[in-house]
C-alpha cells in the first residue's frame, strides 16, 4: 500500500519540476525522479534514470526555450494531474503553443511514473522545414479528421 502524501508538498515539487524543465538543466531534474521511474509518451516507455536522461536529452534537443502555463491541476493521494500549455521556440526559430496533459505518480515524494499525452502532429508541423513534408503532414491531418469536420 502506498503511503498518503501531502498535497501541498506534491504541488510544490511539481511546480519546481516545471521551473527546472524550463531551465533545461538535466542534473537539476534527476533528483525529482525515483531510480525505477518510468516515462511514457508517444507510445514508448523509458525506464530508470538512464531512460529519464534519454527523454530529457531528446526533449531539450528540439527547443531553444520552453515555458509552461498551467490550465488545470488536480492532486489526489499520490497522483498529480495537469493540463497545461507549453510555449516553445524551436531551434529552427519556429514557435509553438500547444496543450499537453501529464500524470505524475509520486512515491515517497519522488516521481515513479510520468505519462505525457500530446498531439505529436502539432509538434511535427512546427519542426518540419521542407515544403513536401509540410504538404504531406497537412494531408495526414485532413485525412485523420475526415467525417468529423
GIJOSUL-V40840 format. One record per backbone hydrogen bond with DSSP energy under -0.5 kcal/mol. CO is the residue of the C=O (numbers start at 1). NH is the residue of the N-H. E is the energy in kcal/mol with one decimal. If there is no record, write none. Layout:
BEGIN
co->CO nh->NH e->E
co->CO nh->NH e->E
END
This chain:
BEGIN
co->6 nh->10 e->-2.1
co->7 nh->11 e->-2.6
co->8 nh->12 e->-2.1
co->9 nh->13 e->-2.6
co->10 nh->14 e->-2.6
co->11 nh->15 e->-2.1
co->12 nh->16 e->-2.6
co->13 nh->17 e->-2.3
co->14 nh->18 e->-2.1
co->15 nh->19 e->-2.0
co->16 nh->20 e->-2.2
co->17 nh->21 e->-2.3
co->18 nh->22 e->-2.3
co->19 nh->23 e->-1.2
co->20 nh->24 e->-0.8
co->20 nh->25 e->-1.3
co->21 nh->24 e->-0.7
co->24 nh->26 e->-0.7
co->25 nh->28 e->-0.7
co->25 nh->29 e->-0.9
co->26 nh->29 e->-1.0
co->26 nh->30 e->-1.8
co->27 nh->31 e->-0.5
co->29 nh->32 e->-1.9
co->30 nh->33 e->-2.1
co->32 nh->111 e->-3.1
co->34 nh->37 e->-1.7
co->35 nh->49 e->-0.7
co->37 nh->48 e->-3.2
co->38 nh->114 e->-2.6
co->39 nh->46 e->-3.1
co->40 nh->116 e->-2.5
co->41 nh->44 e->-2.4
co->44 nh->41 e->-2.0
co->46 nh->39 e->-2.8
co->47 nh->51 e->-1.4
co->48 nh->52 e->-2.3
co->49 nh->53 e->-2.7
co->50 nh->54 e->-2.0
co->51 nh->55 e->-2.4
co->52 nh->56 e->-2.7
co->53 nh->57 e->-2.7
co->54 nh->58 e->-2.1
co->55 nh->59 e->-3.1
co->56 nh->60 e->-2.9
co->57 nh->61 e->-1.5
co->58 nh->62 e->-0.6
co->59 nh->62 e->-1.0
co->59 nh->63 e->-0.6
co->62 nh->91 e->-2.1
co->65 nh->89 e->-2.0
co->67 nh->87 e->-3.2
co->69 nh->85 e->-2.7
co->72 nh->83 e->-2.6
co->74 nh->81 e->-3.2
co->76 nh->79 e->-2.5
co->78 nh->106 e->-3.2
co->79 nh->76 e->-2.3
co->80 nh->104 e->-3.0
co->81 nh->74 e->-2.7
co->82 nh->102 e->-2.7
co->83 nh->71 e->-2.8
co->83 nh->72 e->-2.0
co->84 nh->100 e->-2.8
co->85 nh->69 e->-2.5
co->85 nh->87 e->-0.5
co->86 nh->88 e->-0.6
co->86 nh->98 e->-1.8
co->87 nh->67 e->-1.8
co->88 nh->96 e->-2.2
co->89 nh->64 e->-3.7
co->89 nh->65 e->-1.4
co->90 nh->93 e->-2.0
co->94 nh->90 e->-3.4
co->96 nh->88 e->-3.3
co->98 nh->86 e->-2.6
co->100 nh->84 e->-2.7
co->101 nh->117 e->-3.0
co->102 nh->82 e->-2.3
co->103 nh->115 e->-2.5
co->104 nh->80 e->-2.9
co->104 nh->106 e->-0.6
co->105 nh->112 e->-3.5
co->105 nh->113 e->-1.5
co->107 nh->110 e->-1.2
co->110 nh->107 e->-2.6
co->110 nh->112 e->-0.6
co->111 nh->34 e->-2.4
co->112 nh->38 e->-1.5
co->113 nh->105 e->-2.8
co->114 nh->40 e->-2.9
co->115 nh->103 e->-2.3
co->116 nh->118 e->-0.5
co->117 nh->101 e->-2.1
co->118 nh->120 e->-0.9
co->119 nh->122 e->-1.0
co->119 nh->123 e->-1.1
co->120 nh->124 e->-2.4
co->121 nh->125 e->-2.3
co->122 nh->126 e->-1.3
co->123 nh->127 e->-1.9
co->124 nh->128 e->-2.2
co->130 nh->134 e->-2.0
co->131 nh->135 e->-2.5
co->132 nh->136 e->-2.5
co->133 nh->137 e->-2.1
co->134 nh->138 e->-2.2
co->135 nh->139 e->-2.0
co->136 nh->140 e->-2.2
co->137 nh->141 e->-2.6
co->138 nh->142 e->-2.5
co->139 nh->143 e->-2.6
co->140 nh->144 e->-2.4
co->141 nh->145 e->-1.0
co->142 nh->145 e->-0.7
co->143 nh->146 e->-1.1
co->145 nh->148 e->-2.4
co->145 nh->149 e->-1.5
END
